[in-house]
Amino acid sequence: MKSITRSLMLVATLSSVAAFGPAMAAVFFPGSARTVAMRLSEAVIHVPGMTCSNHSCATTVYMALIRLRGVMGVGVDESTQDVTVKYIPSRTNPAVFLKAVKDAGFPGTLVHGPRA
């Protein structure tokens, strides 16, 4: 049930990003009417090897990143093999993303973000 609740909160959060602008997101607290707007950072990671024809490689990378604490959104572009991660900088950082991608079985290089 927790994963379903988190997924629903994430969908609600990502759908509200447009209302706050590209660098803002709304975070909803379960069981509360409280919403907090916060600044997000963005990192782009180049992940060569995401060439599975059934999108399972991209899905594997996506799932490895979206489950991380502080990650608010993940976008995978299979044509360029780039992954964009929107995250809360006080909770995580690009080094954690690179480790998660590596643990998922793919090499990764930070293209854009802190210390790129």
C-alpha positions in Angstrom: 0.0 0.0 0.0 2.9 2.4 0.7 4.2 2.1 -2.9 0.8 2.8 -4.3 0.4 5.9 -2.0 3.9 7.1 -2.9 3.2 6.6 -6.6 -0.1 8.6 -6.4 1.7 11.3 -4.5 4.5 11.4 -7.1 2.0 11.7 -9.9 0.2 14.5 -8.1 3.5 16.1 -7.4 4.8 15.9 -10.9 1.5 17.1 -12.4 1.7 20.2 -10.1 5.3 21.1 -11.2 3.9 23.1 -14.2 1.9 25.3 -11.8 5.0 26.3 -9.8 7.4 26.5 -12.8 10.2 24.2 -14.0 12.4 24.6 -10.9 9.6 24.2 -8.3 7.5 21.3 -7.1 4.8 20.7 -4.6 5.2 18.1 -1.9 2.1 16.6 -0.4 2.2 15.1 3.1 0.0 11.9 3.6 -2.9 12.4 5.9 -2.5 16.2 5.9 -3.8 19.1 3.9 -0.4 20.7 4.1 1.5 21.3 0.9 5.0 22.7 0.7 6.7 24.2 -2.4 10.4 23.7 -2.8 13.2 24.2 -5.2 14.4 21.3 -7.2 17.8 20.6 -8.9 18.3 18.8 -12.1 21.0 16.3 -13.2 21.5 14.7 -16.6 23.2 11.4 -16.8 24.4 9.8 -20.0 23.7 6.0 -19.8 25.1 4.2 -22.8 23.7 0.7 -23.4 20.0 1.4 -23.0 19.3 -0.4 -26.3 16.7 -3.0 -25.4 14.0 -3.1 -28.1 11.2 -3.6 -25.5 12.2 -0.6 -23.4 13.2 -2.9 -20.5 16.6 -1.2 -20.2 15.1 2.3 -19.8 12.5 0.9 -17.4 15.3 -0.7 -15.3 17.2 2.6 -15.1 14.0 4.6 -14.4 12.9 2.3 -11.6 16.4 2.3 -10.0 16.3 6.1 -9.9 12.7 6.9 -9.1 12.9 4.8 -5.9 15.6 6.9 -4.4 14.8 9.2 -1.5 14.6 12.8 -2.7 14.1 12.0 -6.3 10.9 13.8 -7.6 11.0 12.9 -11.3 13.0 10.9 -13.8 12.9 11.3 -17.6 14.5 8.8 -19.9 15.4 9.7 -23.5 16.3 6.4 -25.2 17.3 8.1 -28.5 20.1 10.1 -26.8 20.5 7.7 -23.9 20.2 10.5 -21.4 18.4 10.4 -18.1 17.2 13.6 -16.5 16.6 13.5 -12.7 14.8 16.2 -10.8 15.6 16.0 -7.1 15.6 17.7 -3.7 19.3 18.7 -3.2 19.1 18.5 0.6 18.1 14.9 0.4 20.2 13.4 -2.4 22.9 14.1 -5.0 24.2 13.0 -8.4 26.7 10.6 -6.9 23.8 8.6 -5.5 22.2 8.5 -9.0 25.4 7.3 -10.6 25.7 4.5 -8.0 22.1 3.4 -8.6 22.6 3.3 -12.4 25.7 1.3 -11.9 24.0 -1.1 -9.5 21.2 -1.5 -12.2 23.9 -2.8 -14.5 24.7 0.3 -16.7 27.6 2.7 -16.9 26.7 6.3 -16.3 28.4 9.7 -16.7 27.2 12.9 -15.2 26.6 15.4 -18.1 24.8 18.2 -16.3 24.4 19.0 -12.6 26.6 19.8 -9.6 30.2 18.7 -10.3 29.5 17.8 -13.9 
